[in-house]
Amino acid sequence: MRIGEAAAGGLSPAQQLGNLVAMTDLSAAKAAVDAAQGVVDTAVTHLAATGSVDDQQVVAYDVAHAAAAVETGRAMLAYGDKGEIEAKLTCAYIADAIADLAAKLVGREGAWGVKAVDLAEASEFVNTYRDPAFLAGIGMEAGPRHLDPDFELVQDTFRRFAEEKIRPIAEHIHRENADIPEEIIEGLAEMGAFGLSIPEEYGGYSMGGESEYLGMVVATEELSRGSLGVGGSLITRPEILTRALLAGGTEEQKQRWLPRLASAEVMNAVAVTEPDFGSDVAGIKVTATKTEDGRGWLVSGVKTWCTFGARGDVLMLLARTDPDRSKTHRGLSMFIVPKPRGDAHGFELTQEATDGAPGGGKMEGRPIDTIGYRGMHSYEIALDNWWVAAENQIGLEDGLGRGFYYQMAGFENGRLQTAARAIGVMQAAYEDARQYALDRVVFGQPIADYQLTRAKLARMAFLIQAARQFAYEVARMMARGEGQLEASMVKAYVCKAAEWVTREAMQIHGGFGYAEEYSVSRYFVDARVLSIFEGADETLCLKVIARRLVHLRQR
């Protein structure tokens, strides 16, 4: 049935919609969020009382995602106060999240330690704001972002760059698995993109506080809207190394490397993951052995999923410096490993003997072909006695055995940034799907007129806005030195949402969604990687979110 046609009961869908809008009730939305929070709290208490998270992985995984959805709902409550469309999107999101939580509970109430009636008080609210007529009425409304003028300037600046420089080449790079042009890197460097998190005293543009974290989120979303592989991820790797250096680097190391990262004189890759140890970082095998003269380290072993590993001028590499494997993560140290630039399609490098370097070290990079996220290229990198100067071990003596913590310092903000990348990809998919729905005529009318299409677009809109508002809130928390748990939550929740949004954007395009000539197919394969890197979704939910929630409950 089309919007505006007569409906049963004597009211047209438009009239029904008007009644529903009049009932938009943020106090009911808050009560629904509180009810969901009660269910999550009860489940966490039950997990804490009945065994370890690892013994109850299925429930712990679902509880982690439910907790993330609740926190997202709380971020949306503040957004809903700002206007009518904001209130509609807020109520629609919270009703959807409650329905998703209820579906998780069916048949598993005992495992969660809850009763089905625990969400009963939210049923009227859910019925109202999941009503198809209500959703169809907001399908073409994405809502304003409510950024301060300074951040609007950041948004406009990076959106313009993405529109003018990134989008025109994004499809070519994706289809041909080509390299990112150097002019893209140079352009972003001129804009200060690589120095957003680097303090001014080290050649960057960060003045600390909210402007640093929120500015990074806004810039990352806009670059990712242009292309995840070409723009959105370029600033991630310098960000990770920057955070590691700020967490543990000596003053001399900060003075040496941070200005060069800010200007893009040095571009880095991250070499942490290993073939047998993905998210289980504490188990890595790559070793770094001090040379007899003490002037350097010899690094040997294999790293994998090293994105930008050929183009990178240095690797941020985590290695085992203490052979006692019983020390697990306490035996790891972090290195900045200089290397020549290699060929994107595979490279073999051999070190020459220099003053202090024995020479003969080898590094071989094998490209890993992927279905999406192209342009930066990922590699398996094998190192054989690759010499690294002693001064390139982050923190020097004080940093020995602390590499795991420096890596975590880098990756915490990386998770927030990955959420921002997901938001950019979702936004691009939503915009393309909405325009296609307006243009495509099927059975004599634009598919945007059909209730099902409009309801899908509505869900896209409120998922994107909820993800965005939660990311903004996490950025503000991190600026206050808080939000580590929430950064994991926003990454886990948003990256899963991106898979649904991009899939449905493809579906709205019909057969053309499966054609490479439409960008929406690229968004779909790009979105799929988001729940895998920067902490695989399962590991993030079980080892970080659920475990932390249980720990907080046991205190």
C-alpha positions as CSV (number, residue, x, y, z in Angstrom):
1,M,0.0,0.0,0.0
2,R,1.3,3.5,-0.9
3,I,1.6,6.2,1.6
4,G,-1.6,8.3,1.4
5,E,-4.0,5.5,0.3
6,A,-7.0,4.6,2.4
7,A,-6.4,2.2,5.2
8,A,-8.6,-0.1,7.3
9,G,-10.3,1.6,10.2
10,G,-11.2,4.8,8.3
11,L,-7.7,6.4,8.8
12,S,-5.2,6.8,6.0
13,P,-1.6,5.9,6.7
14,A,-0.9,9.7,6.7
15,Q,-3.5,10.2,9.4
16,Q,-2.2,7.3,11.4
17,L,1.3,8.7,11.0
18,G,0.2,12.1,12.3
19,N,-1.2,10.5,15.4
20,L,2.0,8.6,16.0
21,V,4.2,11.7,15.6
22,A,2.0,13.5,18.1
23,M,2.8,10.7,20.6
24,T,6.5,11.0,20.1
25,D,7.5,10.6,23.8
26,L,11.1,10.9,24.9
27,S,10.1,10.1,28.5
28,A,8.7,6.8,27.3
29,A,11.9,6.3,25.3
30,K,14.0,6.8,28.4
31,A,11.8,4.3,30.4
32,A,12.3,1.8,27.6
33,V,16.1,2.3,27.7
34,D,16.0,1.9,31.5
35,A,14.1,-1.4,31.1
36,A,16.6,-2.7,28.6
37,Q,19.4,-1.6,31.0
38,G,17.8,-3.6,33.7
39,V,17.8,-6.7,31.6
40,V,21.4,-6.3,30.6
41,D,22.4,-5.6,34.3
42,T,20.6,-8.8,35.4
43,A,22.3,-10.8,32.6
44,V,25.7,-9.5,33.6
45,T,25.1,-10.4,37.2
46,H,24.0,-13.9,36.1
47,L,27.1,-14.3,34.1
48,A,29.3,-13.2,37.0
49,A,27.5,-15.7,39.3
50,T,27.4,-18.7,37.1
51,G,30.9,-19.0,35.7
52,S,33.4,-17.3,33.4
53,V,32.6,-15.5,30.2
54,D,34.5,-18.1,28.3
55,D,32.2,-20.8,29.6
56,Q,29.1,-18.9,28.4
57,Q,30.3,-17.4,25.1
58,V,27.0,-17.3,23.2
59,V,25.2,-15.4,25.9
60,A,28.2,-13.2,26.7
61,Y,28.5,-12.2,23.1
62,D,24.8,-11.3,22.9
63,V,24.9,-9.4,26.2
64,A,27.9,-7.4,25.0
65,H,26.0,-6.3,21.9
66,A,22.9,-5.6,23.9
67,A,24.9,-3.4,26.3
68,A,26.4,-1.5,23.4
69,A,22.9,-0.9,21.9
70,V,21.7,0.4,25.3
71,E,24.6,2.9,25.5
72,T,23.8,3.9,22.0
73,G,20.2,4.5,23.0
74,R,21.3,6.8,25.9
75,A,23.4,8.9,23.4
76,M,20.3,9.2,21.3
77,L,18.1,10.5,24.2
78,A,20.1,13.7,24.3
79,Y,19.9,14.0,20.5
80,G,16.1,13.5,20.6
81,D,15.6,16.6,22.7
82,K,16.8,18.8,19.8
83,G,13.9,18.7,17.5
84,E,11.0,16.8,16.0
85,I,12.8,14.7,13.5
86,E,15.5,14.1,16.1
87,A,12.8,12.8,18.5
88,K,11.3,10.5,15.8
89,L,14.7,9.0,15.0
90,T,15.4,8.5,18.7
91,C,12.2,6.7,19.4
92,A,12.5,4.6,16.2
93,Y,16.0,3.6,17.2
94,I,15.2,2.7,20.8
95,A,12.1,0.7,19.8
96,D,14.2,-1.2,17.2
97,A,16.9,-1.9,19.8
98,I,14.4,-3.2,22.4
99,A,12.9,-5.5,19.7
100,D,16.3,-6.8,18.9
101,L,17.0,-7.4,22.6
102,A,13.7,-9.2,23.0
103,A,14.6,-11.5,20.0
104,K,17.9,-12.4,21.7
105,L,16.0,-13.4,24.9
106,V,13.6,-15.8,23.2
107,G,14.4,-19.4,24.3
108,R,17.4,-18.2,26.4
109,E,15.7,-16.5,29.3
110,G,17.3,-19.0,31.7
111,A,20.8,-18.5,30.3
112,W,20.4,-14.7,30.7
113,G,18.8,-15.1,34.1
114,V,15.8,-12.9,33.1
115,K,12.1,-13.3,32.5
116,A,10.3,-12.4,29.3
117,V,8.1,-10.0,31.2
118,D,11.2,-7.9,32.2
119,L,10.7,-5.9,28.9
120,A,6.9,-5.9,29.1
121,E,6.7,-2.3,30.3
122,A,8.3,-1.2,27.0
123,S,5.9,-3.1,24.8
124,E,3.5,-0.3,24.1
125,F,6.4,2.0,23.2
126,V,7.9,-0.6,20.9
127,N,4.5,-1.2,19.2
128,T,4.1,2.5,18.6
129,Y,7.5,3.3,17.1
130,R,8.0,0.1,15.2
131,D,4.7,0.7,13.4
132,P,5.3,0.5,9.6
133,A,3.4,3.7,9.0
134,F,5.6,5.6,11.5
135,L,8.8,4.2,10.0
136,A,7.6,4.9,6.4
137,G,7.0,8.5,7.4
138,I,10.6,9.1,8.4
139,G,12.3,7.1,5.7
140,M,13.6,10.1,3.8
141,E,14.8,12.1,6.8
142,A,18.3,11.5,8.1
143,G,18.3,14.3,10.7
144,P,20.9,17.0,11.4
145,R,24.2,16.2,13.2
146,H,24.2,19.2,15.6
147,L,27.9,19.9,15.3
148,D,29.4,23.1,16.7
149,P,30.6,25.6,14.0
150,D,34.2,24.6,14.3
151,F,33.4,20.9,13.7
152,E,31.1,21.9,10.9
153,L,34.1,23.5,9.3
154,V,36.1,20.3,9.7
155,Q,33.2,18.4,8.2
156,D,32.9,20.7,5.2
157,T,36.6,20.7,4.6
158,F,37.1,17.0,4.5
159,R,33.8,16.3,2.7
160,R,35.0,18.7,-0.1
161,F,38.3,16.9,-0.4
162,A,36.6,13.5,-0.4
163,E,34.1,14.7,-3.1
164,E,36.7,16.4,-5.3
165,K,39.8,14.1,-4.9
166,I,38.7,10.7,-3.5
167,R,35.4,9.8,-5.1
168,P,36.5,10.3,-8.7
169,I,39.2,7.6,-8.3
170,A,37.6,5.3,-5.7
171,E,35.9,2.9,-8.2
172,H,39.1,2.6,-10.4
173,I,41.2,1.8,-7.4
174,H,38.7,-0.8,-6.1
175,R,38.2,-2.6,-9.5
176,E,41.9,-2.6,-10.5
177,N,43.2,-3.2,-7.0
178,A,45.4,-0.1,-7.7
179,D,47.5,2.0,-5.4
180,I,46.4,5.2,-3.7
181,P,47.9,8.1,-5.7
182,E,50.6,10.1,-3.9
183,E,48.7,13.3,-4.5
184,I,46.0,12.0,-2.2
185,I,48.5,11.5,0.6
186,E,50.1,14.9,-0.2
187,G,46.7,16.6,-0.2
188,L,45.7,15.2,3.2
189,A,49.1,16.1,4.6
190,E,48.6,19.7,3.5
191,M,45.2,19.7,5.2
192,G,46.8,18.5,8.4
193,A,45.0,15.2,8.5
194,F,47.9,13.2,9.7
195,G,48.6,15.6,12.6
196,L,45.1,15.8,14.1
197,S,46.2,13.8,17.2
198,I,49.7,15.1,17.3
199,P,50.3,17.9,19.8
200,E,51.3,21.3,18.4
201,E,54.8,21.1,20.1
202,Y,55.5,18.1,17.9
203,G,54.4,19.7,14.6
204,G,50.8,18.6,14.8
205,Y,47.5,20.4,15.2
206,S,46.1,18.9,18.4
207,M,45.3,21.2,21.3
208,G,44.0,18.3,23.3
209,G,40.5,17.9,24.7
210,E,37.3,17.5,22.8
211,S,38.5,19.1,19.6
212,E,41.1,16.4,19.0
213,Y,38.9,13.4,19.4
214,L,35.7,14.8,17.9
215,G,37.6,16.4,15.0
216,M,39.1,13.0,14.2
217,V,35.7,11.3,14.2
218,V,34.2,13.9,11.9
219,A,37.2,13.9,9.5
220,T,37.3,10.1,9.4
221,E,33.6,9.8,8.6
222,E,33.8,12.2,5.7
223,L,36.9,10.6,4.2
224,S,35.3,7.1,4.6
225,R,32.2,8.4,2.9
226,G,34.4,9.1,-0.1
227,S,36.1,5.7,0.2
228,L,37.1,3.4,3.0
229,G,40.2,2.1,1.4
230,V,41.4,5.3,-0.4
231,G,40.6,7.9,2.2
232,G,39.1,6.7,5.4
233,S,41.9,4.5,6.6
234,L,44.9,6.6,5.6
235,I,44.9,8.6,8.8
236,T,44.4,5.5,11.0
237,R,47.9,4.1,11.0
238,P,49.6,7.3,11.9
239,E,47.0,7.8,14.6
240,I,47.9,4.4,16.2
241,L,51.6,5.0,16.1
242,T,51.1,8.5,17.5
243,R,49.1,7.2,20.5
244,A,51.8,4.6,21.2
245,L,54.6,7.2,21.1
246,L,52.6,9.5,23.3
247,A,52.0,6.7,25.8
248,G,55.5,5.4,26.0
249,G,58.0,7.1,23.8
250,T,61.0,9.0,25.1
251,E,61.1,12.8,24.5
252,E,63.8,12.2,21.9
253,Q,61.6,9.7,20.1
254,K,58.6,12.0,20.1
255,Q,60.7,14.8,18.7
256,R,62.1,12.6,16.0
257,W,59.0,10.8,14.8
258,L,55.9,12.8,15.5
259,P,56.7,15.8,13.3
260,R,57.5,13.4,10.4
261,L,54.2,11.6,10.9
262,A,52.3,14.9,11.0
263,S,53.8,16.0,7.7
264,A,53.6,12.5,6.1
265,E,57.3,12.6,5.5
266,V,57.0,9.2,7.2
267,M,54.0,6.9,6.6
268,N,53.7,3.9,8.8
269,A,52.1,0.5,8.7
270,V,51.1,-1.6,11.8
271,A,52.7,-5.0,12.2
272,V,51.1,-6.7,15.2
273,T,48.9,-9.6,14.0
274,E,50.6,-12.9,13.2
275,P,49.3,-16.0,11.2
276,D,48.6,-18.0,14.4
277,F,47.8,-15.1,16.6
278,G,45.1,-12.7,15.5
279,S,43.4,-10.9,18.3
280,D,45.4,-13.1,20.8
281,V,48.2,-10.6,20.7
282,A,49.8,-11.9,23.9
283,G,50.8,-15.1,22.2
284,I,52.9,-13.7,19.4
285,K,56.1,-15.4,18.3
286,V,58.0,-12.7,16.3
287,T,61.2,-12.2,18.3
288,A,63.6,-9.3,18.7
289,T,67.1,-10.2,20.0
290,K,69.6,-7.6,21.2
291,T,72.8,-7.6,19.3
292,E,76.1,-8.3,21.2
293,D,77.2,-4.7,20.8
294,G,73.9,-3.5,22.2
295,R,73.4,-1.0,19.3
296,G,70.4,-2.8,17.8
297,W,67.9,-5.6,17.7
298,L,67.5,-8.4,15.2
299,V,63.9,-9.1,14.4
300,S,62.7,-12.5,13.0
301,G,59.3,-14.0,12.3
302,V,56.1,-13.4,10.3
303,K,53.5,-10.7,10.6
304,T,50.2,-10.7,8.7
305,W,47.4,-8.3,7.8
306,C,50.0,-5.5,7.6
307,T,48.0,-2.9,5.8
308,F,50.0,-0.4,3.8
309,G,53.1,-2.5,4.4
310,A,54.7,-1.9,1.0
311,R,54.1,1.8,0.9
312,G,54.9,2.4,4.5
313,D,58.3,3.9,5.4
314,V,58.3,2.3,8.9
315,L,56.5,-0.6,10.6
316,M,55.1,-0.2,14.1
317,L,56.1,-3.7,15.1
318,L,55.3,-5.7,18.3
319,A,57.9,-8.3,19.1
320,R,58.8,-10.7,21.9
321,T,62.0,-9.4,23.6
322,D,61.8,-11.8,26.6
323,P,62.2,-15.4,25.6
324,D,60.3,-16.5,28.7
325,R,56.9,-17.2,27.1
326,S,55.2,-17.6,30.5
327,K,55.3,-13.8,30.7
328,T,52.9,-13.6,27.8
329,H,52.1,-9.9,27.1
330,R,54.7,-8.7,29.7
331,G,57.5,-10.0,27.5
332,L,56.6,-7.8,24.4
333,S,58.1,-4.6,23.3
334,M,57.3,-2.1,20.5
335,F,59.6,-1.0,17.7
336,I,59.6,1.5,15.0
337,V,61.2,-0.4,12.1
338,P,62.4,1.7,9.1
339,K,62.2,0.1,5.7
340,P,62.4,1.1,2.0
341,R,59.2,1.4,0.1
342,G,58.3,-1.8,-1.7
343,D,56.3,-2.8,-4.7
344,A,52.6,-3.1,-3.9
345,H,52.4,-6.4,-5.7
346,G,55.1,-8.0,-3.5
347,F,58.5,-7.1,-2.4
348,E,61.9,-8.5,-1.2
349,L,64.3,-6.3,0.7
350,T,67.8,-6.9,1.9
351,Q,69.6,-4.6,4.3
352,E,73.1,-3.3,3.4
353,A,75.8,-3.0,6.0
354,T,76.1,0.5,7.5
355,D,77.6,2.0,10.6
356,G,76.1,0.0,13.4
357,A,74.1,-2.3,11.1
358,P,75.5,-5.7,10.3
359,G,73.6,-6.0,7.0
360,G,72.1,-9.1,5.5
361,G,68.7,-8.8,7.1
362,K,65.8,-9.7,4.9
363,M,62.2,-8.6,4.6
364,E,59.7,-10.2,2.2
365,G,56.1,-8.9,1.7
366,R,53.4,-11.1,0.1
367,P,50.2,-9.3,-0.8
368,I,46.9,-10.7,0.5
369,D,44.2,-10.2,-2.1
370,T,40.9,-9.1,-0.5
371,I,37.3,-8.7,-1.8
372,G,37.2,-5.1,-0.7
373,Y,39.1,-2.4,1.3
374,R,41.5,-2.0,-1.6
375,G,44.1,0.7,-2.3
376,M,46.2,0.3,0.8
377,H,46.9,-3.4,0.3
378,S,47.5,-5.9,3.1
379,Y,50.6,-8.1,3.4
380,E,52.1,-11.0,5.1
381,I,55.6,-9.8,6.0
382,A,58.4,-12.2,6.8
383,L,61.5,-10.8,8.6
384,D,64.8,-12.6,8.9
385,N,67.4,-10.9,11.2
386,W,66.1,-7.5,10.2
387,W,68.3,-5.0,12.1
388,V,66.6,-2.2,14.1
389,A,68.5,0.5,15.9
390,A,68.3,0.3,19.6
391,E,66.9,3.9,19.8
392,N,63.9,2.7,17.8
393,Q,62.6,0.6,20.6
394,I,59.8,2.7,22.0
395,G,60.5,3.8,25.6
396,L,64.0,2.3,25.6
397,E,64.7,0.6,29.0
398,D,61.5,1.8,30.5
399,G,59.6,0.5,27.5
400,L,60.9,-3.1,27.6
401,G,58.1,-5.5,28.2
402,R,55.5,-2.7,27.8
403,G,54.8,-3.0,24.1
404,F,51.4,-4.6,24.6
405,Y,50.3,-1.6,26.6
406,Y,51.6,0.9,24.0
407,Q,49.8,-1.1,21.4
408,M,46.6,-1.0,23.4
409,A,47.0,2.8,23.8
410,G,47.1,3.1,20.0
411,F,44.2,0.7,19.4
412,E,41.8,2.2,21.9
413,N,41.3,5.3,19.8
414,G,41.6,3.2,16.7
415,R,38.4,1.5,17.7
416,L,36.5,4.8,17.9
417,Q,38.1,5.7,14.5
418,T,36.9,2.5,13.0
419,A,33.4,3.2,14.2
420,A,33.7,6.6,12.4
421,R,34.9,4.8,9.2
422,A,31.8,2.5,9.4
423,I,29.5,5.6,9.8
424,G,31.0,7.1,6.6
425,V,30.5,3.9,4.6
426,M,26.9,3.7,5.9
427,Q,26.2,7.3,5.1
428,A,27.4,6.8,1.5
429,A,25.3,3.7,1.1
430,Y,22.2,5.4,2.5
431,E,22.6,8.4,0.2
432,D,23.0,6.3,-2.8
433,A,20.0,4.1,-1.9
434,R,17.8,7.0,-1.2
435,Q,18.6,8.7,-4.5
436,Y,18.2,5.4,-6.4
437,A,14.8,4.9,-4.7
438,L,13.7,8.3,-5.9
439,D,14.8,7.7,-9.5
440,R,13.9,4.1,-10.0
441,V,10.3,3.5,-11.3
442,V,8.8,0.0,-10.8
443,F,5.2,-0.9,-11.5
444,G,4.5,2.6,-12.5
445,Q,5.9,4.5,-9.5
446,P,9.2,5.3,-7.8
447,I,10.2,2.6,-5.4
448,A,10.6,5.4,-2.8
449,D,6.8,5.5,-2.7
450,Y,6.6,1.9,-1.4
451,Q,6.2,1.4,2.3
452,L,8.8,-1.3,2.5
453,T,11.4,0.8,0.8
454,R,10.7,3.7,3.1
455,A,10.8,1.6,6.2
456,K,14.2,0.2,5.1
457,L,15.5,3.8,4.5
458,A,14.1,4.8,7.9
459,R,16.0,2.0,9.7
460,M,19.2,3.0,7.8
461,A,18.7,6.6,8.8
462,F,18.2,6.0,12.5
463,L,21.0,3.4,12.7
464,I,23.4,5.8,11.1
465,Q,22.4,8.8,13.3
466,A,22.5,6.6,16.5
467,A,25.9,5.4,15.6
468,R,27.1,8.9,14.9
469,Q,25.7,10.4,18.1
470,F,27.2,7.5,20.2
471,A,30.6,8.1,18.5
472,Y,30.4,11.8,19.3
473,E,29.7,10.9,22.9
474,V,32.5,8.4,23.1
475,A,34.9,11.0,21.6
476,R,33.9,13.5,24.4
477,M,34.4,10.8,27.0
478,M,37.9,9.9,25.7
479,A,38.8,13.6,25.7
480,R,38.1,13.4,29.5
481,G,40.3,10.4,29.8
482,E,37.3,8.0,30.0
483,G,35.4,5.9,27.6
484,Q,37.8,2.9,27.0
485,L,34.9,0.4,27.4
486,E,32.6,2.6,25.4
487,A,35.1,2.8,22.5
488,S,35.0,-1.0,22.2
489,M,31.2,-0.9,22.4
490,V,30.8,1.6,19.7
491,K,33.2,-0.3,17.4
492,A,31.3,-3.6,18.0
493,Y,27.9,-2.2,17.5
494,V,28.4,0.2,14.6
495,C,30.4,-2.2,12.5
496,K,27.7,-4.8,12.7
497,A,25.1,-2.2,11.7
498,A,27.2,-1.2,8.7
499,E,26.8,-4.7,7.3
500,W,23.0,-4.5,7.4
501,V,22.9,-0.9,6.0
502,T,25.1,-1.7,3.1
503,R,23.3,-4.9,2.3
504,E,19.9,-3.3,2.2
505,A,21.3,-0.4,0.1
506,M,22.4,-3.0,-2.4
507,Q,19.0,-4.7,-2.2
508,I,17.2,-1.4,-3.0
509,H,19.3,-1.1,-6.1
510,G,18.0,-4.6,-7.2
511,G,20.2,-6.2,-9.9
512,F,22.3,-3.1,-10.3
513,G,23.3,-3.4,-6.7
514,Y,25.3,-6.5,-7.7
515,A,27.0,-4.6,-10.6
516,E,30.4,-3.0,-10.2
517,E,29.3,0.1,-12.1
518,Y,27.3,1.1,-8.9
519,S,29.4,2.1,-5.9
520,V,27.0,0.4,-3.5
521,S,28.6,-3.0,-4.3
522,R,31.9,-1.5,-3.1
523,Y,30.3,-0.3,0.1
524,F,29.0,-3.7,0.9
525,V,32.4,-5.6,0.5
526,D,34.2,-2.7,2.3
527,A,31.8,-2.9,5.2
528,R,32.4,-6.6,5.7
529,V,35.9,-6.0,6.9
530,L,34.9,-3.6,9.7
531,S,33.9,-6.3,12.2
532,I,37.2,-8.1,11.6
533,F,40.0,-5.6,12.0
534,E,40.9,-3.4,15.0
535,G,39.7,-6.3,17.2
536,A,37.5,-9.0,15.7
537,D,33.9,-8.7,16.8
538,E,33.8,-11.9,18.8
539,T,37.1,-11.2,20.6
540,L,36.1,-7.6,21.3
541,C,32.7,-8.7,22.8
542,L,34.0,-11.6,24.8
543,K,37.5,-10.6,25.9
544,V,36.9,-6.8,26.3
545,I,33.2,-5.8,26.7
546,A,31.6,-8.8,28.5
547,R,34.7,-9.4,30.6
548,R,34.8,-5.8,31.7
549,L,31.1,-5.6,32.4
550,V,31.4,-8.7,34.6
551,H,34.5,-7.3,36.4
552,L,32.6,-4.1,37.1
553,R,29.7,-6.0,38.5
554,Q,32.0,-8.1,40.8
555,R,33.7,-5.0,42.3
